[in-house]
């Protein structure tokens, strides 16, 4: 059976459902996002403790414990920790459609055309968010830091949670196992802001065009459009790196030739690198090609049969491994550099 989601891990849809009738639009948007993006369906969300980020502490050492006898003093011992601050990011966009075009078929056509535009924008938000979860870098000051830049060295302190799958060229991919939980790895929205995407219907606006050359008598003009504004503020908080495992350096050409890494072996190993996998909401994330080869390897390896199968998770027929959902994420690259 799939791993039962921890009750303390609130997904974006669950969180917006708790916020009352004033957030109906956001609840609808969260539902649409969850249907199209496995990360959003899995990830835990919390409200941060800062207006523009989230502050927490990473434990760097445990306090000592002592065996003692009667009439002996017990030494005072404290653990050590290091404060960390994660920055949030603001994803923003406008959608608009020509008012004359939208009104050709009457009021129902207006609504239908605007819904299609909205769905396109949501899909763009999906892909941008998912890409940033895995590949966001401090080099882009307007985005948040993703996972690859945190799990990027076999010599780092968190190297025990980076499994080297043997690839040496620049045609590598990764499988990620993430256990979402508030005190380990979670997403957040800034303090005092709304959970999820903020949506504003700006109605009909006059769009001004400059130097278009559309008309022979002038280079400027106005056009009536239906316009909407979209904004999503969010961040990624990694307090305990032990709750994510990166299976790195999966060479794609050799994998497709059925001569590459043993994916199922690596996934078994990954589950053993999570301290308590049942304490949160775990999921594997793979690109579409790896999902295909997982099926192939399961068919070819008789001894591993029965580990990979399909079950209903959150009402959706989902590929699972040892009860853990496997989510396809098209933003995971096939061209990663070797992690060394």
DOKE-565171 format. One line per field, with one value per residue (C-alpha): residue number from 1; residue in one letter; chain; x, y, z. Coordinates in Angstrom, 2 decimals. Example, Ala and Ser with C-alpha at 12.3 -4.5 7.8 and 13.67 -1.06 7.14 Angstrom:
pos	(1,2)
code	(A,S)
unit	(A,A)
px	(12.30,13.67)
py	(-4.50,-1.06)
pz	(7.80,7.14)
This chain:
pos	(1,2,3,4,5,6,7,8,9,10,11,12,13,14,15,16,17,18,19,20,21,22,23,24,25,26,27,28,29,30,31,32,33,34,35,36,37,38,39,40,41,42,43,44,45,46,47,48,49,50,51,52,53,54,55,56,57,58,59,60,61,62,63,64,65,66,67,68,69,70,71,72,73,74,75,76,77,78,79,80,81,82,83,84,85,86,87,88,89,90,91,92,93,94,95,96,97,98,99,100,101,102,103,104,105,106,107,108,109,110,111,112,113,114,115,116,117,118,119,120,121,122,123,124,125,126,127,128,129,130,131,132,133,134,135,136,137,138,139,140,141,142,143,144,145,146,147,148,149,150,151,152,153,154,155,156,157,158,159,160,161,162,163,164,165,166,167,168,169,170,171,172,173,174,175,176,177,178,179,180,181,182,183,184,185,186,187,188,189,190,191,192,193,194,195,196,197,198,199,200,201,202,203,204,205,206,207,208,209,210,211,212,213,214,215,216,217,218,219,220,221,222,223,224,225,226,227,228,229,230,231,232,233,234,235,236,237,238,239,240,241,242,243,244,245,246,247,248,249,250,251,252,253,254,255,256,257,258,259,260,261,262,263,264,265,266,267,268,269,270,271,272,273,274,275,276,277,278,279,280,281,282,283,284,285,286,287,288,289,290,291,292,293,294,295,296,297,298,299,300,301,302,303,304,305,306,307,308,309,310,311,312,313,314,315,316,317,318,319,320,321,322,323,324,325,326,327,328,329,330,331,332,333,334,335,336,337,338,339,340)
code	(X,X,X,X,X,X,X,X,X,X,X,X,X,X,X,X,X,X,X,X,X,X,X,X,X,X,X,X,X,X,X,X,X,X,X,X,X,X,X,X,X,X,X,X,X,X,X,X,X,X,X,X,X,X,X,X,X,X,X,X,X,X,X,X,X,X,X,X,X,X,X,X,X,X,X,X,X,X,X,X,X,X,X,X,X,X,X,X,X,X,X,X,X,X,X,X,X,X,X,X,X,X,X,X,X,X,X,X,X,X,X,X,X,X,X,X,X,X,X,X,X,X,X,X,X,X,X,X,X,X,X,X,X,X,X,X,X,X,X,X,X,X,X,X,X,X,X,X,X,X,X,X,X,X,X,X,X,X,X,X,X,X,X,X,X,X,X,X,X,X,X,X,X,X,X,X,X,X,X,X,X,X,X,X,X,X,X,X,X,X,X,X,X,X,X,X,X,X,X,X,X,X,X,X,X,X,X,X,X,X,X,X,X,X,X,X,X,X,X,X,X,X,X,X,X,X,X,X,X,X,X,X,X,X,X,X,X,X,X,X,X,X,X,X,X,X,X,X,X,X,X,X,X,X,X,X,X,X,X,X,X,X,X,X,X,X,X,X,X,X,X,X,X,X,X,X,X,X,X,X,X,X,X,X,X,X,X,X,X,X,X,X,X,X,X,X,X,X,X,X,X,X,X,X,X,X,X,X,X,X,X,X,X,X,X,X,X,X,X,X,X,X,X,X,X,X,X,X,X,X,X,X,X,X,X,X,X,X,X,X)
unit	(A,A,A,A,A,A,A,A,A,A,A,A,A,A,A,A,A,A,A,A,A,A,A,A,A,A,A,A,A,A,A,A,A,A,A,A,A,A,A,A,A,A,A,A,A,A,A,A,A,A,A,A,A,A,A,A,A,A,A,A,A,A,A,A,A,A,A,A,A,A,A,A,A,A,A,A,A,A,A,A,A,A,A,A,A,A,A,A,A,A,A,A,A,A,A,A,A,A,A,A,A,A,A,A,A,A,A,A,A,A,A,A,A,A,A,A,A,A,A,A,A,A,A,A,A,A,A,A,A,A,A,A,A,A,A,A,A,A,A,A,A,A,A,A,A,A,A,A,A,A,A,A,A,A,A,A,A,A,A,A,A,A,A,A,A,A,A,A,A,A,A,A,A,A,A,A,A,A,A,A,A,A,A,A,A,A,A,A,A,A,A,A,A,A,A,A,A,A,A,A,A,A,A,A,A,A,A,A,A,A,A,A,A,A,A,A,A,A,A,A,A,A,A,A,A,A,A,A,A,A,A,A,A,A,A,A,A,A,A,A,A,A,A,A,A,A,A,A,A,A,A,A,A,A,A,A,A,A,A,A,A,A,A,A,A,A,A,A,A,A,A,A,A,A,A,A,A,A,A,A,A,A,A,A,A,A,A,A,A,A,A,A,A,A,A,A,A,A,A,A,A,A,A,A,A,A,A,A,A,A,A,A,A,A,A,A,A,A,A,A,A,A,A,A,A,A,A,A,A,A,A,A,A,A,A,A,A,A,A,A)
px	(0.00,1.17,2.77,0.02,0.64,1.58,-1.34,1.00,2.00,-0.46,-0.48,-1.33,-4.86,-5.50,-4.11,-6.25,-9.30,-8.74,-8.73,-12.46,-14.78,-12.70,-10.14,-12.39,-10.45,-7.18,-8.64,-9.70,-6.24,-4.53,-6.64,-5.71,-2.03,-2.10,-3.67,-0.87,2.17,3.08,5.42,2.58,0.38,3.08,4.86,4.08,3.35,3.68,3.35,6.82,7.92,9.26,7.67,10.19,11.59,11.75,14.21,15.05,17.88,19.88,21.15,24.90,25.51,23.59,23.95,25.93,24.35,26.00,25.88,25.84,25.74,24.18,25.51,27.17,26.73,25.35,27.23,25.24,25.33,23.85,23.48,24.73,22.78,23.21,20.58,19.57,17.37,15.68,14.48,11.12,10.51,7.72,6.40,4.24,2.42,-0.41,-2.79,-4.94,-7.13,-8.52,-11.97,-13.44,-12.22,-13.46,-16.94,-17.52,-19.46,-21.23,-20.68,-20.02,-17.25,-15.62,-15.46,-14.22,-11.43,-10.25,-10.24,-7.98,-5.59,-5.63,-4.86,-1.89,-0.56,-1.04,0.89,3.70,3.70,3.79,6.83,8.70,8.11,9.09,12.22,13.25,12.67,15.34,17.60,17.09,20.37,21.56,22.99,19.45,18.61,14.91,14.37,14.78,17.57,16.69,17.85,20.57,22.76,22.42,23.18,25.99,29.20,30.28,32.71,30.14,28.69,25.47,27.28,25.88,22.54,23.98,24.19,26.65,25.02,28.20,27.63,30.68,29.59,27.31,24.26,23.20,19.90,18.87,16.15,15.08,13.50,12.03,10.19,8.16,7.68,7.51,10.66,12.78,11.89,8.87,7.65,6.47,4.55,5.62,4.23,0.99,0.52,-2.05,-1.36,-1.03,-1.58,-3.20,-5.51,-7.06,-9.53,-8.70,-11.63,-11.42,-8.28,-7.08,-3.84,-1.63,0.72,3.64,5.48,3.70,3.23,-0.17,-1.94,-0.60,-1.63,-0.21,2.23,0.26,-3.14,-5.38,-6.94,-9.48,-8.41,-9.60,-6.68,-5.87,-2.99,-1.34,1.13,2.63,4.99,6.81,10.10,11.80,12.99,15.53,16.10,17.19,19.03,18.75,15.17,16.13,18.27,19.65,20.46,22.87,24.96,22.47,23.92,20.99,22.50,23.69,20.42,18.44,20.79,19.86,23.49,23.35,22.51,20.30,17.56,15.63,18.76,19.44,15.88,16.10,19.31,17.76,14.92,17.48,19.17,16.03,16.03,12.28,10.53,7.11,7.33,6.38,5.06,7.67,7.78,10.24,10.64,11.84,11.85,9.67,12.51,13.54,9.92,9.91,13.13,11.87,9.08,11.57,13.96,11.13,10.02,13.56,14.61,12.50,13.95,12.78,9.28,6.48,8.38,7.18,3.45,0.46,-1.84,-4.39,-2.75,-4.91,-7.52,-5.11,-3.65,0.04,3.27,4.64,7.81,7.65,4.53,6.15,4.60,6.75,6.00,6.99,8.46,9.28,11.49,14.10,16.89,18.57,21.73,23.02,26.75,28.50,28.28,31.76)
py	(0.00,3.60,5.39,7.25,10.99,12.48,14.48,17.37,17.86,20.27,20.43,23.66,22.48,21.44,24.70,26.90,24.81,25.76,29.49,30.00,31.32,34.43,32.20,30.31,31.46,30.36,26.97,26.46,27.46,25.19,22.27,22.94,23.22,19.97,18.10,19.21,19.16,16.26,18.41,20.70,17.69,16.31,19.29,20.55,24.27,26.53,30.25,31.68,33.62,36.55,38.90,38.03,34.66,32.05,31.69,28.44,26.51,23.54,21.18,20.74,18.69,16.78,17.39,14.81,12.27,10.86,7.76,8.86,7.40,8.55,11.78,12.75,16.00,15.81,17.99,20.54,19.85,21.73,20.80,23.11,24.66,27.18,29.73,29.77,32.11,31.16,33.83,33.79,34.52,36.30,34.70,37.16,37.46,39.15,37.48,39.35,38.71,41.03,42.12,42.16,38.65,37.38,38.83,37.35,34.39,36.23,36.17,32.43,32.77,35.50,33.20,30.19,32.13,33.67,30.26,28.90,31.80,31.20,27.50,28.34,30.72,28.16,25.59,28.12,28.74,24.97,24.46,27.48,26.45,22.80,23.81,26.13,23.49,21.37,23.88,27.27,28.99,31.89,33.25,34.41,36.83,36.96,33.19,30.82,28.29,24.81,21.35,20.64,23.47,22.09,18.46,19.10,17.60,14.10,15.76,17.91,17.35,16.00,13.68,10.58,11.51,11.80,8.41,8.24,6.14,6.05,8.48,10.53,12.58,15.61,13.55,12.67,12.76,12.46,10.71,12.54,11.07,13.82,13.37,16.52,17.55,20.94,20.49,19.04,20.06,22.20,25.02,28.26,31.42,34.74,35.85,37.78,36.86,34.54,30.85,29.98,32.11,35.51,36.25,39.60,40.15,43.62,43.69,45.62,47.72,50.02,48.67,51.28,50.30,52.50,52.47,49.42,50.71,48.99,51.94,54.06,57.33,56.75,54.56,54.60,53.22,51.75,48.33,47.05,43.85,41.68,41.54,39.43,39.57,36.51,36.45,33.56,34.16,31.11,29.63,26.34,25.67,22.88,22.50,18.85,17.73,14.06,13.98,14.26,11.88,12.59,9.64,11.57,10.78,8.50,8.35,8.51,7.00,3.87,3.65,3.68,1.02,-1.13,-1.15,1.61,2.10,-0.26,2.21,-0.08,-0.89,2.82,3.52,0.80,2.35,5.83,4.76,3.62,7.04,8.77,8.70,8.11,7.94,7.46,10.72,12.85,12.64,10.88,10.82,9.98,12.48,11.33,12.61,10.91,8.87,7.43,6.54,4.60,2.76,1.92,-0.03,-1.72,-2.68,-4.10,-6.29,-7.49,-8.11,-10.99,-10.78,-7.18,-7.88,-6.70,-3.69,-1.31,-1.18,1.11,1.99,4.68,7.56,10.58,9.33,9.06,5.90,6.37,4.43,3.46,1.81,0.16,2.20,5.52,7.48,8.09,11.46,12.36,15.86,17.06,19.82,17.28,17.45,14.79,16.87,17.36,17.67,15.00,15.54,15.04)
pz	(0.00,-0.59,2.34,4.18,4.13,7.48,8.89,9.76,6.13,4.56,0.78,-1.02,-1.78,1.82,3.13,0.90,1.75,5.40,4.73,4.31,1.61,0.86,-0.85,-3.25,-6.30,-4.74,-3.82,-7.42,-8.65,-6.11,-7.27,-10.90,-10.00,-8.02,-10.92,-13.26,-10.98,-8.69,-6.62,-5.60,-4.82,-2.48,-0.98,2.49,2.87,5.90,6.55,7.11,10.18,8.12,5.55,2.81,3.86,6.57,9.45,11.22,12.82,11.58,14.26,13.98,17.13,19.77,23.52,25.46,27.81,30.92,33.06,36.70,40.18,43.41,44.92,41.65,39.79,36.26,33.76,31.78,28.06,25.15,21.54,18.82,15.98,13.20,12.15,8.48,6.50,3.24,0.83,-0.87,-4.54,-6.37,-9.57,-11.47,-14.80,-16.65,-19.10,-21.57,-24.58,-27.25,-26.05,-29.57,-30.25,-26.89,-27.41,-30.88,-29.49,-26.67,-22.88,-22.72,-25.30,-23.19,-20.17,-22.16,-23.86,-20.59,-18.90,-21.65,-21.17,-17.41,-17.83,-20.03,-17.38,-14.61,-16.63,-17.06,-13.29,-12.76,-14.93,-13.58,-9.96,-10.55,-12.46,-9.65,-6.93,-8.58,-10.34,-8.67,-7.87,-5.74,-9.00,-9.77,-6.94,-7.85,-7.49,-4.54,-4.15,-5.37,-4.41,-7.00,-5.74,-2.19,-3.14,-5.59,-4.21,-3.23,-0.79,1.02,4.46,2.99,0.53,2.23,0.66,-2.85,-4.54,-7.45,-10.19,-12.32,-15.18,-16.20,-19.23,-19.45,-20.35,-16.82,-14.97,-11.32,-9.37,-6.23,-3.12,-0.95,2.32,2.81,6.45,8.21,10.31,7.49,3.92,3.12,0.93,2.45,1.63,3.20,6.52,6.14,2.48,0.96,0.47,-3.18,-6.24,-5.96,-8.86,-9.78,-12.58,-13.88,-16.29,-19.56,-19.92,-22.70,-24.12,-25.76,-28.56,-29.56,-32.89,-34.22,-37.72,-37.81,-39.42,-42.22,-40.59,-37.10,-35.19,-31.97,-30.98,-28.31,-27.98,-25.47,-23.70,-20.84,-18.41,-15.34,-12.90,-11.35,-8.46,-6.49,-3.58,-2.27,-1.13,-0.26,3.30,3.89,7.62,7.66,4.52,5.55,4.28,0.61,-1.44,-4.89,-7.13,-9.34,-12.43,-14.21,-17.72,-20.12,-23.31,-21.49,-19.58,-22.83,-24.21,-21.17,-20.05,-17.47,-13.81,-11.87,-10.97,-8.67,-6.69,-6.29,-5.18,-2.53,-1.25,-1.28,1.04,3.59,3.64,4.98,8.83,9.18,5.86,7.45,9.40,6.39,2.84,0.66,-3.13,-5.91,-8.76,-12.18,-15.74,-18.32,-19.85,-16.49,-15.75,-19.02,-18.19,-14.69,-16.35,-18.67,-15.86,-13.78,-16.66,-17.36,-13.74,-12.45,-8.96,-8.57,-9.80,-7.56,-6.24,-8.94,-9.57,-9.92,-7.05,-6.30,-4.40,-3.52,-5.96,-8.91,-10.45,-9.67,-10.19,-6.77,-5.47,-2.06,-1.41,-2.32,-5.22,-8.30,-9.89,-13.44,-13.62,-17.13,-15.74,-14.60,-17.16,-19.28,-19.57,-16.04,-15.47,-13.41,-9.65,-8.21)
